[in-house]
Amino acid sequence: MYKMINMIKKDNNPNPKKHTNIYLTTNGSFAFDVKKGRLDLPDFNQKELFKKWGIESSKSNKSQDFTSVINNDRYRVHLFHGYHGWSAALRLMPDKILDLIQLGIKDIEQVISIACGTGLTLFCGAIGSGKSTTMNSVISHLLKIGDLGVTVTIEDPIEYLHTQDIIFQREVGKDINSFSAGLVDAMRVNPQTIVIGEIRDSETALRAVQAGANGHRVLATIHADSIAGAITRMWSLLDDQGDEQLIYVLQGIMAQHLMPYNQAQNIFYETLKINDTVRNLLSQIKNDKLNINALNQQFYQQQRTSLKEQKDKLINQGMDKNKIKF
């Protein structure tokens, strides 16, 4: 379930002079390298950029998130005010959607199987784990095989640009006020697929479940470190009625982590199709603590490999368990 994915770093940052993370302060702009320390970047004129972003008119709003084109590259910008004045953290946005093989996904069908048909599919992981990258690769694959259909995305911000005219991309803060409002609008377009950049709150979680129940395919990311964690997280966001709906709307979940292994960055992941057996399991335990052992048994039944199995294998191969971040 893992493979070297050097190509991600190469493609997301094809020019070695381009830094993935850049910081702007009132005193200058710089990147930070673990080995080399601070690297000044004179090509980024922070005064002009701050003026372009209208910080003088943002005195009541001390932090903002948006995308911006700088030197012909797209960046995700977090603009914030602190003790020393305005600063910004920039992250270089990828200019290419990689296919699942390039991401290191060994069994493509196991991933695509959780996103076929209608209902809610969750892609989970920590910040920086690549869950949005994987979700967009799944979108690209579904488009390639002719199964995507008219699609509306709701993102904050738009990370990957899809050029096909059947995909309508909307950004929170620019095109819509919130994820939940965007979901209401999206259902009026009558799309086959709805994409949610991230489920962050109860209202968005409920709207996502309702959209799946109404016959749409809904793809979304959520912060959780495992499939069990994603289910628990969704339950914490929903009321009792939403919990019950979730069991019948979920069609699949993928959890992933990025971790150095064999001198390369690797993807470790688990997928699970939510079939009738899993739904029956969830309906029995939804009001109690999730039975991890019973859930892990479902990986075996579906001939899938859990993160726990992969972790145990790495430990048996001699890796320090304290270095395994899942």
C-alpha positions in Angstrom: 0.0 0.0 0.0 3.0 2.3 -0.3 5.4 3.4 -2.9 8.0 6.1 -3.5 6.4 9.4 -4.6 9.3 11.6 -5.5 7.3 12.8 -8.5 4.9 14.7 -6.2 7.7 17.0 -5.1 9.1 17.3 -8.6 5.9 18.2 -10.3 4.5 20.5 -7.5 7.8 22.4 -7.6 9.3 21.7 -11.0 11.7 24.7 -10.8 14.3 24.2 -8.0 14.3 28.0 -7.6 10.7 28.0 -6.7 10.1 27.4 -3.0 6.9 25.7 -1.8 6.6 27.8 1.4 7.3 31.5 1.4 7.0 34.1 4.2 6.5 37.8 3.9 7.0 40.4 6.6 7.3 44.1 6.8 11.1 43.6 6.6 11.4 41.3 3.7 10.4 38.0 2.1 12.1 34.7 2.6 11.9 30.9 2.4 13.1 28.7 5.1 15.2 25.5 4.6 15.8 23.1 7.5 19.5 22.8 6.5 20.2 26.2 5.1 18.0 28.3 7.3 16.5 31.6 6.0 16.8 32.2 2.3 16.0 35.8 1.2 13.7 36.2 -1.9 14.1 39.6 -3.5 11.7 38.7 -6.3 8.9 38.9 -3.8 8.2 42.6 -3.1 6.2 42.4 0.1 5.3 46.1 0.1 3.7 45.9 -3.4 2.0 42.6 -2.5 0.6 44.0 0.7 -0.7 47.0 -1.2 -2.2 44.7 -3.8 -4.0 42.7 -1.1 -5.5 45.9 0.4 -4.2 45.6 4.0 -5.0 49.2 4.7 -8.7 48.4 4.1 -8.4 45.3 6.2 -7.9 46.8 9.7 -11.0 45.2 11.1 -10.1 41.8 9.6 -6.8 40.7 11.1 -6.5 37.5 9.0 -7.5 36.4 5.6 -7.2 33.3 3.3 -7.2 33.6 -0.5 -5.3 32.7 -3.6 -3.0 35.1 -5.5 -1.0 34.9 -8.7 2.6 36.0 -8.2 5.3 35.9 -10.8 3.0 33.7 -12.9 2.5 31.1 -10.2 -0.6 30.5 -8.0 -0.2 30.7 -4.2 -2.4 30.0 -1.3 -2.1 33.0 0.9 -2.7 33.3 4.7 -2.5 37.0 5.5 -2.3 37.9 9.2 -1.6 40.7 11.6 0.8 40.4 14.5 2.9 42.3 17.0 5.3 43.5 14.2 2.6 44.3 11.7 1.3 42.4 8.6 2.8 39.1 7.5 1.8 36.4 5.0 2.5 32.7 4.6 2.4 31.6 1.0 2.2 28.1 -0.3 2.9 27.3 -3.9 -0.1 25.7 -5.6 0.5 22.7 -7.9 0.1 23.4 -11.6 -0.6 19.8 -12.6 -3.0 17.1 -11.4 -1.0 13.9 -11.0 -2.6 10.6 -11.7 -3.1 8.0 -9.0 -0.1 5.9 -10.0 2.1 9.0 -9.8 0.8 9.5 -6.3 2.0 6.0 -5.3 -1.5 4.4 -5.2 -0.8 0.7 -5.8 -4.4 -0.5 -6.4 -6.3 2.1 -8.3 -9.5 0.1 -8.4 -9.7 -0.1 -4.6 -9.6 3.7 -4.5 -12.0 4.3 -7.4 -14.4 1.7 -6.0 -15.2 3.9 -2.9 -16.2 6.8 -5.2 -18.5 5.1 -7.7 -22.2 5.6 -7.6 -24.1 8.1 -5.3 -23.5 9.0 -1.7 -20.7 10.5 0.4 -17.0 9.6 0.0 -14.5 11.0 2.5 -10.8 11.5 2.0 -9.1 12.1 5.4 -5.7 12.8 6.8 -3.8 15.4 8.7 -2.8 18.9 7.3 -0.3 18.3 4.5 -1.1 14.6 4.1 -2.1 15.0 0.5 -5.8 14.2 0.9 -6.9 17.1 -1.4 -4.3 16.0 -4.0 -5.7 12.4 -3.9 -9.3 13.6 -4.2 -8.5 15.7 -7.2 -6.7 12.8 -8.8 -9.8 10.7 -8.3 -11.9 13.5 -9.9 -9.5 13.5 -12.9 -9.7 9.7 -13.2 -13.5 9.6 -13.0 -13.5 12.3 -15.8 -11.1 10.2 -17.9 -13.3 7.1 -17.7 -16.5 9.1 -18.4 -18.1 8.7 -15.0 -17.7 12.1 -13.5 -20.7 14.0 -15.0 -21.5 17.6 -14.4 -19.6 18.7 -11.3 -19.6 21.6 -8.8 -16.7 22.1 -6.5 -16.8 24.3 -3.3 -13.3 25.0 -2.2 -11.4 27.3 0.2 -9.3 28.1 -1.8 -9.4 26.5 -5.2 -6.2 24.4 -5.2 -6.2 22.5 -8.5 -7.6 24.1 -11.7 -9.8 21.9 -13.8 -10.2 23.2 -17.4 -13.1 21.0 -18.5 -16.4 23.0 -18.9 -18.4 20.3 -17.1 -16.6 21.2 -13.9 -17.7 24.4 -12.2 -15.3 25.5 -9.5 -16.4 28.0 -6.8 -14.3 29.5 -4.0 -15.5 30.4 -0.6 -15.1 34.1 0.1 -15.0 35.0 -3.6 -17.9 33.2 -5.3 -19.9 32.0 -2.2 -20.1 32.9 1.4 -19.6 29.5 3.0 -19.3 25.8 2.2 -22.9 25.2 3.4 -24.3 28.0 1.2 -22.3 26.6 -1.7 -23.9 23.2 -1.2 -27.4 24.6 -1.3 -26.5 26.4 -4.6 -24.8 23.3 -6.0 -27.9 21.1 -5.7 -29.8 23.6 -7.8 -27.4 23.0 -10.7 -28.4 19.3 -10.7 -24.9 18.0 -10.8 -23.9 14.3 -10.8 -20.9 15.1 -8.5 -20.4 17.7 -5.8 -16.9 18.3 -4.3 -16.4 19.8 -0.9 -12.9 21.1 -0.2 -13.2 20.4 3.5 -16.0 19.5 6.0 -15.2 21.8 8.9 -18.5 22.4 10.7 -21.8 20.8 11.6 -23.8 22.7 9.0 -21.5 21.6 6.1 -21.5 18.0 7.4 -25.3 17.9 7.4 -25.5 19.5 3.9 -23.0 16.9 2.6 -25.1 14.1 4.0 -28.3 15.5 2.6 -26.7 16.0 -0.8 -25.6 12.4 -0.8 -29.1 11.2 0.3 -30.6 13.2 -2.6 -28.7 11.1 -5.2 -25.5 13.1 -5.8 -22.0 11.7 -5.6 -20.3 13.8 -2.9 -16.5 13.9 -2.5 -15.1 15.7 0.5 -12.0 15.9 2.7 -12.1 15.9 6.5 -9.4 16.0 9.2 -9.0 12.6 10.7 -6.0 10.2 11.0 -7.9 7.0 10.1 -11.2 5.6 8.7 -12.4 5.1 12.2 -11.4 8.6 13.1 -13.3 10.0 10.1 -16.5 8.2 11.1 -16.1 9.4 14.7 -15.4 13.0 13.5 -18.6 13.0 11.3 -20.7 11.7 14.2 -19.3 14.5 16.4 -20.5 17.1 13.8 -24.0 15.6 13.3 -27.1 15.2 15.5 -28.8 11.9 16.0 -30.8 12.2 12.8 -27.7 13.1 10.8 -25.8 10.2 12.4 -28.5 7.7 11.2 -28.5 9.3 7.7 -24.7 9.1 7.5 -24.7 5.4 7.9 -26.8 4.9 4.8 -25.2 7.7 2.7 -21.5 6.9 3.2 -20.2 4.9 0.3 -16.5 4.9 1.1 -13.6 6.4 3.1 -9.9 6.7 2.4 -7.3 7.7 5.0 -3.8 8.6 4.2 -0.4 9.7 5.6 2.8 10.9 4.0 6.0 9.7 5.7 9.7 9.4 4.8 10.6 5.8 4.1 13.7 4.3 2.3 15.0 7.9 1.7 11.8 9.0 -0.1 8.5 10.5 0.8 5.9 7.7 0.7 2.1 7.5 0.9 0.5 5.1 3.3 -3.2 4.7 3.0 -6.3 2.6 3.8 -9.6 2.4 1.9 -12.9 0.9 2.9 -16.1 0.4 0.9 -19.2 1.0 3.1 -21.3 -2.0 2.1 -24.3 -3.5 3.9 -22.1 -5.4 6.3 -20.3 -2.2 7.4 -23.5 -0.3 7.7 -24.9 -3.0 9.9 -21.8 -2.8 12.1 -22.1 1.0 12.3 -25.8 1.0 13.1 -25.1 -1.3 16.1 -22.3 0.8 17.6 -23.0 4.3 16.5 -24.1 5.3 20.1 -21.1 3.7 21.6 -17.3 3.8 21.1 -16.4 2.5 17.6 -15.3 -1.1 17.8 -11.9 -0.8 16.0 -11.3 -4.6 16.0 -14.7 -5.2 14.3 -13.9 -2.5 11.8 -10.5 -3.8 11.1 -12.1 -7.2 10.3 -13.9 -5.5 7.4 -10.5 -4.7 5.7 -9.8 -8.4 5.7 -13.2 -9.3 4.4 -12.8 -6.8 1.5 -9.2 -7.9 0.9 -7.9 -4.4 1.7 -4.9 -3.5 3.9 -5.4 -1.4 7.0 -3.0 1.3 8.3 -2.5 -0.9 11.4 -1.3 -3.8 9.2 1.1 -1.5 7.4 2.4 -0.1 10.7 2.9 -3.6 12.1 4.8 -4.6 9.0 7.1 -1.6 9.2 7.9 -2.4 12.9 8.6 -6.0 12.0 11.1 -4.7 9.4 12.9 -2.9 12.1 11.5 0.7 11.9 11.3 2.5 15.2 7.6 2.7 16.0 8.1 6.3 17.4 9.0 7.4 13.8 5.8 6.0 12.3 3.3 8.9 12.3 0.1 6.9 12.0 
